[in-house]
Amino acid sequence: MLHRDLIEAWVGLIALSVGTVILATADVSGGAATFVATGVLLLAGFKARVILARYLGLSGSLFWTRAFDLAIWLFLALSFALHTIGSGG
């Protein structure tokens, strides 16, 4: 069963990575760039969640899962804020 969970996590990571590549290679400018940046950051957050929960086994501990979720999403929110400020939007 553990082997199947890892394969599902790997497939999920591949799908999220494909989505990231599609968004990152989009030729956009202006306000649309903010939406693309948001999508890339969200996908990065989901990938981090999959890695922590499945590969590192944090899904068995509700406390650590929530703690890392909070840290990841705070970091991504800060990254988004810095992107928005830096892009003048």
Contacts in CASP RR format, 6 or more apart in sequence:
PFRMAT RR
TARGET T0000
AUTHOR 0000-0000-0000
METHOD contacts of the structure
MODEL  1
MLHRDLIEAWVGLIALSVGTVILATADVSGGAATFVATGVLLLAGFKARV
ILARYLGLSGSLFWTRAFDLAIWLFLALSFALHTIGSGG
5 54 0 8 1.000
6 54 0 8 1.000
6 55 0 8 1.000
8 54 0 8 1.000
9 50 0 8 1.000
9 51 0 8 1.000
9 53 0 8 1.000
9 54 0 8 1.000
9 55 0 8 1.000
12 50 0 8 1.000
13 47 0 8 1.000
13 50 0 8 1.000
13 51 0 8 1.000
16 43 0 8 1.000
16 46 0 8 1.000
16 47 0 8 1.000
16 50 0 8 1.000
17 47 0 8 1.000
19 43 0 8 1.000
20 40 0 8 1.000
20 43 0 8 1.000
20 44 0 8 1.000
20 47 0 8 1.000
23 36 0 8 1.000
23 39 0 8 1.000
23 40 0 8 1.000
23 43 0 8 1.000
24 36 0 8 1.000
24 40 0 8 1.000
26 36 0 8 1.000
28 35 0 8 1.000
28 36 0 8 1.000
30 87 0 8 1.000
31 89 0 8 1.000
33 87 0 8 1.000
34 83 0 8 1.000
34 84 0 8 1.000
34 87 0 8 1.000
34 89 0 8 1.000
37 80 0 8 1.000
37 83 0 8 1.000
37 87 0 8 1.000
38 80 0 8 1.000
41 76 0 8 1.000
41 79 0 8 1.000
41 80 0 8 1.000
41 83 0 8 1.000
42 76 0 8 1.000
44 76 0 8 1.000
45 72 0 8 1.000
45 73 0 8 1.000
45 76 0 8 1.000
48 72 0 8 1.000
49 69 0 8 1.000
49 72 0 8 1.000
52 58 0 8 1.000
52 65 0 8 1.000
52 68 0 8 1.000
52 72 0 8 1.000
53 59 0 8 1.000
53 65 0 8 1.000
58 64 0 8 1.000
58 65 0 8 1.000
58 68 0 8 1.000
59 65 0 8 1.000
END
